[in-house]
Amino acid sequence: MRKLELLFVLVLLILFQSLVSAQNVSPQFSELKGMEDAQGNTHLFYRIYSYEEIQPFGFYEDNSLYHLDIYDQMDTLFIRESGSDISAHIYLNDYKIINFNPMHFIYAGTACGYECSPFAYNSNYGFIFDDGSWGNSFKIGNGQNPDLIYYGLSAWIMDSTITTLLSNDGGLNWDTLSSSKIFLSINPYENQTSFYSGNLDSKVYKSSNGGINFYISDTTQNYIYFGLPDFYYDINQNHIYRNSIRGSTDYPYYLAVSSNNGEPFSWSNKYFSNNPIFFSNDTSQSGAIYLADGKRIFFSADYGSTFNLYKELDNRIVGIYKKPNSDKLYAATKYNLYEITNDSITIIKSLPISEELLAYYPLSVGNYWIYKMEIWDSWPIISYSEDTFTRKVVSKETLSNNKEYFKIEETYHGSAYTNYVYERVDSANGLVYRFDNECSNPDSEKVIDNLTSEQGDSLLIQRYTMCWDSILTLFSAAGSESIFNENRNYRLFEYNWLMSYNYKLAQGLGIHNIRWGYDFGSTDFLLKGCVIDEIIYGDTTLTDIADENELPKEFSLSQNYPNPFNPSTVISYQLPIAGEVTLKVFDILGNEVVTLVDEYRAAGSHEVEFNSSTIKHYPSSGVYFYQLKAGSFVETKKMVLIK
């Protein structure tokens, strides 16, 4: 009866998941560890995580472990972890390589169907623990004796009881070592020293006699329940490193170091972070440790007392391994495995950028976006105006750097000003590039977006028409919302410098909105509609735009483009009748900078370029104003120069 009730609950959970949209995750690296075999050859063990929603049945999830033999260049599936919510799911909880031989290993796992059971496996004997009881596997390990195995598990997950089992024959027979302590680690240099966590407490315990007796090793940390930590042992057989594998706002990720083989009062906290941190020690050099935090790798030569930046990668790191007796360090990000030396960073394996990420910036000939512009000014008086801005991909061209770009026509319809830009998306690294041969950029192009960035990442990019070396852009939020009556994921970026700026990318649609905020107003670009791969979304009509052959019905002065600018920008204005016209630029104190127009002009639409670099006293960065006078008509707008 109990199983039937559980099955009914499981069916309800499956139906619920079919109603709640979960974001698919394309294959990406999620873990990296390593070891040297008896011949000194490097073996990397990495995981690839993926998640796919299967409507209306639930999901399929995979986080399998792979083995890369660097010497033989053999790359194979090592231990499978996969399953779904409608069939058995195998979880790999921990694994250990025995006697430096990757062909001999043990691992602990949990098998889940309508109930979950722990199991353990020895490559020499097959399954060594699989009694069908409810529970979960945790840590597994062995010392110098390959047949001595410690195994931590919860025997009855509903009762939250934890157990450590001990086997002296490779797992063929088990004894209960403790029913109140859960195994964490055993010292690889000898068989008597091991570490444990207590049941329902946050203390670390040590045993110096093979688990017969326990005493408190460290009470300074209160983070055990946020993931059982990993232990690493220094070659001097005295220092021990403990790295948390989970954290939270209240309990951050940490690195703790013992200076006396884990004895009480020998532990000290060396590093804290709100990011996951990944650790590797050089087993050929005492005190030499490496720590990865976010995109950065730090090195310490004094057991973690001081850290110095070693390398920085383009994306967040998910694991590192330091090869002993060498300057080689291996690191993994979501899409790349790297071999790093003091002088080089080389990609040795890559995963493709997901189509879901590339869909945030869809470029294809015929794609078209129409935006409503809302312009607020508060100087010299509060005013509001609207315009229409469009982007249309008109062709695909190979430019002078021998790279292929999409040619995009950008038009401000109120001023009839049209500009052309050239952009491409690199599917290998997720970067969006814009061609720019006026700026000193490699290959005459600049980065304007990074589609692989994660929440909290800071991006150094060069945005739009500015020849900025870098702009710090913070990826501040991610989520989903209904856009054109369809729920879509989005990515929100923002930064603050001389002005505030933020923009949103909607998956499958591209730029959803842009907001420029400055001292005396703001400009918003709001997506009204678009055509993506011949599919129409929203309103793509231009009914508010006057016929191009019709004379203007009133005087008007348009917002300059681009704005901000460096060094030049275009100012457009309209005259319903001919007459004398002046157009001048002033600084923020009201001093005249330059006269752009002072003559008789015919009725119609006009534009003039303001190039600040041609002025004798080159203006500095800041807010400027331009004023149009035509008969009794006077209008002033502001613009921002950034150098």
C-alpha positions as CSV (number, residue, x, y, z in Angstrom):
1,M,0.0,0.0,0.0
2,R,2.8,2.4,0.8
3,K,4.4,1.8,-2.6
4,L,1.1,2.5,-4.3
5,E,0.8,5.8,-2.4
6,L,4.3,6.8,-3.4
7,L,3.7,5.9,-7.0
8,F,0.6,8.1,-7.0
9,V,2.6,11.0,-5.5
10,L,5.3,10.4,-8.2
11,V,2.7,10.7,-10.9
12,L,1.4,14.0,-9.5
13,L,5.0,15.3,-9.4
14,I,5.5,14.3,-13.1
15,L,2.3,16.1,-14.1
16,F,3.3,19.2,-12.1
17,Q,6.7,19.3,-13.8
18,S,5.0,19.2,-17.2
19,L,3.1,22.3,-16.3
20,V,6.1,24.2,-14.9
21,S,8.6,25.1,-17.6
22,A,12.2,24.3,-16.7
23,Q,15.1,25.7,-18.7
24,N,16.9,23.1,-20.6
25,V,20.7,22.9,-20.1
26,S,22.8,21.8,-23.0
27,P,25.9,19.7,-22.3
28,Q,28.5,21.5,-20.2
29,F,31.4,20.6,-18.0
30,S,30.4,20.5,-14.3
31,E,33.5,19.0,-12.6
32,L,37.2,18.3,-13.1
33,K,39.6,16.3,-11.0
34,G,42.8,14.5,-11.8
35,M,45.6,12.1,-10.8
36,E,48.9,10.6,-11.9
37,D,49.3,7.0,-12.6
38,A,52.3,4.9,-11.5
39,Q,54.3,6.0,-14.6
40,G,53.6,9.7,-14.0
41,N,51.0,10.1,-16.7
42,T,48.1,12.5,-16.2
43,H,44.5,11.3,-16.1
44,L,41.7,13.8,-16.0
45,F,38.2,12.9,-14.7
46,Y,35.5,15.3,-15.7
47,R,31.7,15.4,-15.7
48,I,29.4,16.7,-18.4
49,Y,26.0,17.9,-17.1
50,S,22.8,18.3,-19.3
51,Y,19.1,18.6,-18.6
52,E,16.3,18.2,-21.0
53,E,12.6,18.7,-20.3
54,I,10.4,16.0,-22.0
55,Q,6.9,17.3,-22.2
56,P,4.6,16.0,-20.8
57,F,6.5,13.3,-19.1
58,G,9.1,15.1,-17.0
59,F,12.8,15.5,-17.6
60,Y,16.0,13.7,-18.5
61,E,19.2,14.6,-16.6
62,D,22.8,13.5,-17.1
63,N,25.9,14.2,-15.1
64,S,28.2,11.3,-16.2
65,L,31.9,11.0,-15.4
66,Y,34.4,10.8,-18.2
67,H,38.1,9.8,-18.3
68,L,40.7,11.6,-20.4
69,D,44.1,9.9,-20.6
70,I,46.4,12.8,-21.5
71,Y,49.3,10.5,-22.6
72,D,47.3,8.2,-24.8
73,Q,44.7,10.8,-25.7
74,M,42.0,8.3,-24.9
75,D,38.7,10.0,-23.9
76,T,36.0,7.6,-22.7
77,L,32.9,7.4,-20.5
78,F,34.0,6.3,-17.1
79,I,30.9,6.1,-14.8
80,R,27.4,6.9,-16.0
81,E,25.1,9.1,-14.0
82,S,21.7,9.7,-15.7
83,G,18.0,9.1,-15.5
84,S,14.7,10.9,-15.4
85,D,11.7,11.4,-13.1
86,I,9.8,8.6,-14.8
87,S,12.5,5.9,-14.5
88,A,15.4,4.9,-12.4
89,H,18.0,7.6,-11.9
90,I,21.6,6.6,-11.0
91,Y,23.5,9.3,-9.0
92,L,27.3,9.1,-8.6
93,N,28.1,10.5,-5.2
94,D,31.8,9.8,-4.8
95,Y,34.6,7.8,-6.4
96,K,38.2,6.9,-5.7
97,I,41.1,5.6,-7.8
98,I,43.0,2.8,-6.1
99,N,46.8,2.4,-6.2
100,F,47.3,5.1,-8.9
101,N,45.6,2.7,-11.4
102,P,42.5,4.2,-13.2
103,M,41.5,0.7,-14.1
104,H,41.0,-0.1,-10.4
105,F,38.4,2.1,-8.7
106,I,35.5,2.2,-6.2
107,Y,32.5,4.5,-6.2
108,A,29.4,5.2,-4.2
109,G,26.0,5.9,-5.8
110,T,22.3,6.2,-5.2
111,A,19.7,4.4,-7.4
112,C,16.3,6.1,-7.4
113,G,13.0,4.9,-8.9
114,Y,9.9,5.4,-6.7
115,E,12.3,5.0,-3.8
116,C,16.1,5.6,-3.4
117,S,18.7,3.1,-2.3
118,P,22.5,3.5,-1.7
119,F,25.0,1.2,-3.4
120,A,28.7,0.8,-3.8
121,Y,30.9,-0.7,-6.6
122,N,34.4,-2.1,-6.7
123,S,35.9,-2.6,-10.2
124,N,37.6,-5.8,-9.0
125,Y,34.4,-7.4,-7.5
126,G,31.4,-5.6,-9.0
127,F,28.6,-4.4,-6.7
128,I,29.8,-4.6,-3.1
129,F,26.9,-3.0,-1.3
130,D,23.3,-3.1,-2.6
131,D,20.9,-4.2,0.1
132,G,17.8,-2.4,-1.3
133,S,17.3,-0.3,1.8
134,W,16.1,3.3,1.6
135,G,18.8,5.8,1.9
136,N,21.6,7.7,0.1
137,S,25.3,7.3,-0.5
138,F,27.8,9.9,0.6
139,K,31.6,9.5,0.7
140,I,33.7,6.4,0.0
141,G,37.5,6.0,0.4
142,N,40.4,3.8,1.1
143,G,43.9,4.2,2.5
144,Q,47.2,2.5,1.5
145,N,45.5,-0.9,1.7
146,P,43.3,-1.2,-1.4
147,D,40.9,-3.6,0.3
148,L,40.3,-1.3,3.3
149,I,37.2,0.7,2.4
150,Y,35.2,3.3,4.4
151,Y,31.7,4.0,3.2
152,G,29.3,6.7,4.5
153,L,25.6,6.4,3.8
154,S,22.2,7.1,5.3
155,A,20.5,3.8,6.0
156,W,17.0,5.2,6.3
157,I,16.6,8.5,4.6
158,M,13.2,9.2,6.2
159,D,14.8,8.9,9.7
160,S,17.9,11.0,8.9
161,T,20.2,8.4,10.4
162,I,23.7,8.2,9.1
163,T,26.1,5.2,9.1
164,T,29.7,4.5,8.3
165,L,30.6,1.0,7.2
166,L,34.0,-0.6,7.1
167,S,35.3,-3.4,4.9
168,N,38.7,-5.1,5.1
169,D,38.2,-7.3,2.0
170,G,37.4,-4.8,-0.7
171,G,33.7,-4.6,0.2
172,L,32.8,-8.3,0.1
173,N,31.9,-8.0,3.8
174,W,30.9,-5.0,5.9
175,D,31.0,-4.1,9.5
176,T,29.3,-1.0,11.1
177,L,32.0,1.3,12.2
178,S,29.7,4.0,13.5
179,S,26.0,4.7,13.5
180,S,26.4,8.3,14.6
181,K,29.3,9.5,12.4
182,I,29.5,9.7,8.6
183,F,32.8,9.1,6.8
184,L,34.5,12.1,5.2
185,S,38.1,11.1,4.4
186,I,41.0,8.9,5.2
187,N,44.7,9.9,5.2
188,P,46.2,8.4,2.0
189,Y,49.6,8.1,3.6
190,E,48.4,5.7,6.4
191,N,45.4,3.7,7.3
192,Q,44.7,4.8,10.9
193,T,43.8,8.5,10.5
194,S,40.3,9.3,9.2
195,F,37.8,12.1,9.5
196,Y,34.0,12.2,10.0
197,S,31.0,14.4,10.5
198,G,28.6,13.9,13.3
199,N,24.9,13.2,13.0
200,L,22.8,16.4,13.2
201,D,25.8,18.6,14.2
202,S,28.3,20.6,12.3
203,K,31.5,19.3,13.9
204,V,34.4,17.5,12.3
205,Y,35.6,14.4,14.1
206,K,38.9,12.6,13.9
207,S,39.9,9.0,14.6
208,S,43.6,8.1,15.0
209,N,43.0,4.4,15.4
210,G,40.9,3.3,12.4
211,G,37.6,4.4,13.7
212,I,37.6,2.8,17.1
213,N,37.5,6.1,18.9
214,F,36.5,9.6,17.8
215,Y,37.3,13.1,19.1
216,I,36.4,16.6,17.9
217,S,38.9,17.8,15.3
218,D,37.6,21.2,14.5
219,T,34.7,23.3,15.8
220,T,35.5,26.5,14.1
221,Q,33.3,25.7,11.0
222,N,29.5,25.4,11.0
223,Y,29.2,24.5,7.3
224,I,29.1,20.7,7.2
225,Y,25.4,20.5,6.4
226,F,25.9,22.6,3.3
227,G,27.8,19.8,1.7
228,L,30.3,17.3,3.1
229,P,33.7,18.9,2.5
230,D,36.6,17.5,0.5
231,F,40.0,16.8,2.2
232,Y,43.4,17.1,0.6
233,Y,46.7,16.1,2.2
234,D,50.1,17.8,1.9
235,I,53.2,15.9,1.0
236,N,54.7,16.8,4.4
237,Q,52.0,14.6,6.0
238,N,51.3,17.3,8.5
239,H,49.1,19.9,6.7
240,I,45.6,19.1,5.7
241,Y,43.3,21.2,3.5
242,R,39.5,21.1,3.8
243,N,37.4,22.6,1.0
244,S,33.6,23.1,1.2
245,I,31.7,22.0,-1.8
246,R,28.5,23.9,-1.0
247,G,27.7,27.3,0.4
248,S,24.9,29.8,1.0
249,T,24.5,33.5,1.8
250,D,24.8,32.8,5.6
251,Y,27.5,30.1,5.2
252,P,29.9,31.0,2.4
253,Y,32.3,28.6,0.7
254,Y,35.6,28.2,2.6
255,L,39.0,26.7,2.7
256,A,40.3,25.6,6.1
257,V,43.9,24.4,6.8
258,S,45.2,22.3,9.6
259,S,48.9,22.7,10.5
260,N,49.0,19.5,12.6
261,N,47.4,16.6,10.9
262,G,43.9,17.7,11.8
263,E,44.4,17.8,15.5
264,P,42.2,20.1,17.7
265,F,43.0,23.8,17.6
266,S,45.3,23.3,14.5
267,W,42.6,24.5,12.0
268,S,42.4,28.0,10.6
269,N,40.2,29.6,8.0
270,K,42.3,30.7,5.0
271,Y,39.7,31.8,2.4
272,F,36.0,32.6,2.1
273,S,33.9,33.3,-1.0
274,N,30.3,33.6,-2.0
275,N,31.3,31.7,-5.2
276,P,32.0,27.9,-5.3
277,I,35.8,27.5,-4.8
278,F,37.8,24.6,-6.3
279,F,41.1,23.4,-4.9
280,S,44.2,21.4,-5.9
281,N,47.5,21.0,-4.1
282,D,50.8,20.2,-5.8
283,T,51.7,16.9,-4.2
284,S,55.4,17.4,-5.2
285,Q,55.8,20.7,-3.3
286,S,54.8,21.2,0.3
287,G,52.6,24.2,0.8
288,A,52.0,24.8,-2.9
289,I,48.2,25.1,-3.4
290,Y,45.9,26.4,-6.2
291,L,42.4,27.8,-5.6
292,A,39.9,28.8,-8.3
293,D,37.2,31.4,-7.4
294,G,34.9,32.5,-10.2
295,K,37.1,33.1,-13.3
296,R,40.3,33.5,-11.4
297,I,42.9,31.0,-10.2
298,F,45.1,31.9,-7.2
299,F,48.4,30.4,-6.0
300,S,49.8,30.1,-2.5
301,A,53.2,28.9,-1.6
302,D,52.7,29.1,2.1
303,Y,49.8,26.7,2.9
304,G,47.1,29.3,2.1
305,S,48.4,32.1,4.3
306,T,48.7,34.4,1.2
307,F,47.3,34.1,-2.3
308,N,48.4,35.7,-5.5
309,L,46.5,35.8,-8.8
310,Y,47.9,33.1,-11.2
311,K,45.6,33.1,-14.2
312,E,42.1,34.4,-15.2
313,L,39.9,32.7,-17.7
314,D,36.9,33.9,-19.8
315,N,34.3,32.0,-17.9
316,R,33.7,30.6,-14.4
317,I,35.8,27.6,-13.4
318,V,34.2,24.3,-12.3
319,G,37.3,22.4,-11.4
320,I,41.1,22.4,-11.4
321,Y,44.0,19.9,-11.1
322,K,47.7,20.6,-10.6
323,K,50.1,18.1,-12.1
324,P,53.0,17.5,-9.7
325,N,56.6,18.0,-10.8
326,S,55.4,20.3,-13.6
327,D,54.2,23.8,-14.3
328,K,51.0,22.3,-15.8
329,L,47.6,23.1,-14.3
330,Y,44.3,21.8,-15.8
331,A,41.1,23.7,-15.5
332,A,37.5,23.4,-16.7
333,T,34.9,26.0,-17.5
334,K,31.4,25.3,-18.7
335,Y,32.5,24.8,-22.3
336,N,36.3,24.3,-22.3
337,L,39.0,22.1,-20.7
338,Y,42.3,24.0,-20.5
339,E,46.0,23.0,-20.1
340,I,47.7,26.0,-18.4
341,T,51.3,26.7,-17.9
342,N,53.2,29.7,-16.6
343,D,53.3,31.1,-20.2
344,S,50.3,29.6,-22.0
345,I,46.6,28.7,-21.9
346,T,45.6,26.0,-24.3
347,I,42.1,24.5,-24.9
348,I,42.4,20.7,-25.0
349,K,38.7,19.9,-25.3
350,S,35.6,22.0,-26.0
351,L,31.8,21.5,-25.9
352,P,29.6,23.4,-28.4
353,I,27.8,26.6,-27.2
354,S,24.2,25.7,-26.8
355,E,21.6,26.8,-29.4
356,E,19.5,28.1,-26.5
357,L,22.3,30.6,-25.7
358,L,22.9,31.6,-29.3
359,A,19.2,32.2,-29.7
360,Y,19.6,35.3,-27.4
361,Y,21.1,37.1,-30.3
362,P,19.5,35.8,-33.5
363,L,21.2,37.1,-36.7
364,S,19.8,36.1,-40.0
365,V,19.1,37.9,-43.3
366,G,15.6,39.2,-43.2
367,N,15.4,39.5,-39.4
368,Y,13.8,42.8,-38.4
369,W,13.1,44.7,-35.2
370,I,11.0,47.8,-34.6
371,Y,11.3,49.8,-31.4
372,K,9.4,52.6,-29.8
373,M,11.7,55.3,-28.5
374,E,10.6,57.3,-25.4
375,I,12.7,60.3,-24.8
376,W,12.5,62.3,-21.5
377,D,14.3,65.6,-21.0
378,S,14.4,67.7,-17.8
379,W,16.6,70.6,-19.0
380,P,15.9,73.4,-19.7
381,I,12.3,72.3,-19.2
382,I,10.7,68.9,-18.8
383,S,9.7,67.5,-22.1
384,Y,8.7,64.1,-23.7
385,S,9.0,62.9,-27.2
386,E,8.7,59.7,-29.2
387,D,10.4,58.2,-32.2
388,T,10.6,54.9,-34.0
389,F,13.9,53.0,-34.4
390,T,14.3,49.9,-36.5
391,R,17.1,47.3,-37.1
392,K,17.0,45.1,-40.2
393,V,19.5,42.4,-41.3
394,V,19.8,43.2,-45.0
395,S,22.8,41.0,-46.2
396,K,25.8,38.9,-45.3
397,E,29.2,40.2,-46.3
398,T,32.9,39.4,-46.0
399,L,34.8,42.4,-44.9
400,S,38.5,43.5,-45.0
401,N,39.5,41.2,-42.1
402,N,38.2,38.2,-44.1
403,K,35.4,37.5,-41.6
404,E,31.8,37.2,-42.5
405,Y,29.3,39.6,-40.9
406,F,25.6,40.4,-41.1
407,K,24.9,43.9,-42.4
408,I,22.3,45.6,-40.2
409,E,20.4,48.7,-41.3
410,E,19.6,51.0,-38.3
411,T,17.1,53.8,-38.9
412,Y,15.7,56.6,-36.8
413,H,12.5,57.3,-38.6
414,G,11.7,60.7,-37.1
415,S,14.9,62.1,-38.5
416,A,15.1,59.7,-41.4
417,Y,18.7,59.0,-40.4
418,T,20.1,55.6,-41.4
419,N,23.3,53.9,-40.3
420,Y,24.8,50.5,-41.1
421,V,26.6,48.2,-38.7
422,Y,28.2,44.8,-39.2
423,E,27.9,42.1,-36.5
424,R,28.5,38.4,-36.1
425,V,28.1,35.8,-33.4
426,D,31.0,33.3,-32.8
427,S,29.3,30.0,-32.1
428,A,32.5,28.6,-30.7
429,N,32.8,31.0,-27.8
430,G,29.4,32.8,-27.6
431,L,30.9,36.3,-28.2
432,V,29.0,38.9,-30.3
433,Y,31.4,41.0,-32.4
434,R,30.9,44.3,-34.3
435,F,33.2,45.3,-37.1
436,D,35.0,48.6,-36.3
437,N,38.1,49.6,-38.3
438,E,38.2,53.1,-36.6
439,C,39.1,51.6,-33.2
440,S,42.4,49.9,-32.4
441,N,40.9,46.4,-31.9
442,P,42.3,43.1,-33.0
443,D,40.9,42.1,-36.5
444,S,39.1,45.5,-36.6
445,E,36.3,44.2,-34.5
446,K,35.1,44.7,-30.9
447,V,33.2,42.5,-28.4
448,I,29.7,43.9,-27.7
449,D,28.2,40.9,-25.8
450,N,29.1,37.5,-24.2
451,L,26.2,35.0,-24.4
452,T,28.0,32.6,-22.1
453,S,28.1,35.0,-19.1
454,E,26.4,33.9,-15.9
455,Q,24.5,35.8,-13.2
456,G,26.9,38.0,-11.3
457,D,29.6,38.0,-14.0
458,S,31.4,41.2,-14.9
459,L,32.0,41.7,-18.6
460,L,34.7,43.8,-20.3
461,I,33.1,44.8,-23.6
462,Q,33.1,47.6,-26.1
463,R,29.6,48.8,-26.7
464,Y,28.3,50.2,-29.9
465,T,30.0,53.1,-31.6
466,M,32.4,54.1,-28.8
467,C,36.1,53.5,-29.1
468,W,36.2,52.5,-25.4
469,D,38.8,50.0,-24.5
470,S,36.4,48.5,-22.0
471,I,33.1,49.0,-20.3
472,L,32.4,47.1,-17.1
473,T,29.0,45.5,-17.6
474,L,27.3,43.5,-14.8
475,F,25.0,40.6,-15.7
476,S,22.7,41.4,-12.9
477,A,19.6,39.2,-13.3
478,A,18.1,36.3,-15.3
479,G,14.6,35.0,-15.4
480,S,11.6,34.5,-17.7
481,E,8.4,36.5,-18.5
482,S,5.6,36.6,-21.0
483,I,6.8,38.4,-24.2
484,F,4.4,38.6,-27.1
485,N,2.1,36.1,-25.3
486,E,4.8,33.5,-24.9
487,N,7.0,32.8,-21.9
488,R,10.6,33.4,-22.7
489,N,13.8,33.4,-20.8
490,Y,15.8,36.7,-20.7
491,R,19.2,38.0,-19.7
492,L,19.5,41.5,-18.2
493,F,22.7,43.5,-18.3
494,E,23.5,46.9,-16.7
495,Y,26.3,49.2,-15.8
496,N,26.8,52.7,-14.3
497,W,29.6,55.0,-15.4
498,L,28.9,58.6,-16.7
499,M,25.3,57.4,-17.1
500,S,23.2,54.4,-16.3
501,Y,22.7,51.8,-19.0
502,N,20.9,48.5,-19.2
503,Y,19.5,46.2,-21.8
504,K,17.6,43.0,-21.9
505,L,18.0,40.1,-24.3
506,A,15.0,37.8,-24.9
507,Q,15.7,34.2,-25.9
508,G,14.7,33.7,-29.6
509,L,14.1,37.5,-30.2
510,G,17.3,39.4,-29.4
511,I,17.4,42.9,-27.9
512,H,14.1,43.4,-26.1
513,N,14.8,46.8,-24.6
514,I,17.5,49.4,-24.0
515,R,17.6,52.2,-21.5
516,W,20.0,55.1,-21.4
517,G,19.8,57.2,-18.2
518,Y,21.8,60.4,-17.8
519,D,21.8,63.5,-15.6
520,F,19.0,65.3,-17.4
521,G,16.8,62.6,-18.8
522,S,16.6,59.2,-20.3
523,T,16.0,57.4,-23.6
524,D,14.2,54.0,-23.8
525,F,14.1,51.6,-26.8
526,L,11.1,49.3,-26.3
527,L,10.5,46.4,-28.7
528,K,7.1,46.7,-30.4
529,G,7.5,43.8,-32.8
530,C,10.0,41.8,-34.8
531,V,10.4,39.2,-37.6
532,I,12.7,36.4,-36.7
533,D,13.3,33.7,-39.3
534,E,10.2,34.7,-41.2
535,I,8.0,34.5,-38.1
536,I,6.2,37.7,-37.0
537,Y,6.0,38.7,-33.3
538,G,4.1,41.7,-32.0
539,D,3.4,44.8,-34.1
540,T,5.7,45.4,-37.0
541,T,3.8,48.2,-38.7
542,L,5.2,51.7,-39.2
543,T,1.8,53.5,-39.3
544,D,3.1,56.5,-37.3
545,I,5.8,57.4,-39.9
546,A,4.9,60.0,-42.4
547,D,5.3,59.5,-46.1
548,E,8.9,60.1,-47.2
549,N,7.8,62.6,-50.0
550,E,5.6,64.7,-47.8
551,L,7.0,67.9,-46.4
552,P,7.2,68.2,-42.6
553,K,4.0,69.7,-41.0
554,E,5.9,71.4,-38.2
555,F,9.4,72.4,-36.9
556,S,11.2,69.6,-35.0
557,L,14.7,68.9,-33.7
558,S,15.6,65.2,-33.3
559,Q,17.8,63.6,-30.8
560,N,21.4,63.2,-32.0
561,Y,22.7,59.8,-33.1
562,P,24.7,58.2,-31.8
563,N,24.3,59.4,-28.2
564,P,26.6,59.2,-26.3
565,F,29.2,59.8,-29.0
566,N,32.9,60.0,-29.6
567,P,34.1,61.9,-31.5
568,S,31.2,62.7,-33.9
569,T,27.4,62.5,-34.0
570,V,24.6,63.5,-36.4
571,I,21.9,66.1,-35.6
572,S,18.7,66.1,-37.7
573,Y,15.9,68.7,-37.9
574,Q,12.8,69.4,-40.0
575,L,11.5,72.7,-41.4
576,P,7.9,73.0,-42.7
577,I,8.9,76.3,-44.5
578,A,12.1,77.7,-45.7
579,G,13.9,80.3,-43.7
580,E,17.0,81.4,-41.7
581,V,18.3,78.7,-39.4
582,T,20.9,78.6,-36.7
583,L,22.1,75.5,-34.9
584,K,24.6,75.9,-32.1
585,V,26.3,73.7,-29.5
586,F,26.8,74.9,-25.9
587,D,28.6,73.5,-22.9
588,I,26.8,72.9,-19.6
589,L,27.6,76.4,-18.4
590,G,25.9,78.0,-21.5
591,N,29.2,78.9,-23.3
592,E,29.0,78.5,-27.1
593,V,31.2,75.7,-28.4
594,V,30.5,75.9,-32.1
595,T,28.0,77.1,-34.6
596,L,27.0,74.2,-36.9
597,V,24.4,76.1,-39.1
598,D,23.8,79.8,-39.7
599,E,22.2,80.3,-43.1
600,Y,19.0,80.1,-45.2
601,R,17.6,76.5,-45.5
602,A,14.8,75.1,-47.7
603,A,11.8,73.3,-46.2
604,G,12.3,69.6,-45.6
605,S,14.5,67.3,-43.5
606,H,18.1,68.2,-42.8
607,E,21.0,66.8,-40.9
608,V,24.5,68.0,-39.9
609,E,27.5,66.3,-38.4
610,F,29.1,67.6,-35.2
611,N,32.7,66.3,-35.0
612,S,34.2,67.4,-31.7
613,S,37.7,66.5,-32.7
614,T,37.8,69.3,-35.3
615,I,37.2,72.0,-32.7
616,K,40.3,74.0,-31.7
617,H,39.8,73.4,-28.0
618,Y,38.8,69.8,-28.1
619,P,35.8,69.5,-25.7
620,S,36.1,67.2,-22.7
621,S,33.8,64.4,-21.8
622,G,30.4,65.6,-20.4
623,V,26.9,66.9,-21.2
624,Y,26.4,69.4,-24.0
625,F,23.4,71.1,-25.5
626,Y,22.5,71.9,-29.1
627,Q,19.9,74.5,-29.9
628,L,17.9,75.1,-33.1
629,K,16.4,78.5,-34.0
630,A,14.2,78.9,-37.1
631,G,11.9,81.9,-37.1
632,S,10.1,81.9,-33.8
633,F,10.8,78.2,-33.3
634,V,13.4,77.4,-30.6
635,E,14.3,74.0,-29.2
636,T,17.2,72.7,-27.2
637,K,18.3,69.1,-26.6
638,K,21.2,67.6,-24.8
639,M,23.9,65.1,-25.8
640,V,26.8,63.3,-24.1
641,L,30.4,63.3,-25.3
642,I,32.5,60.4,-23.9
643,K,36.3,60.3,-24.6
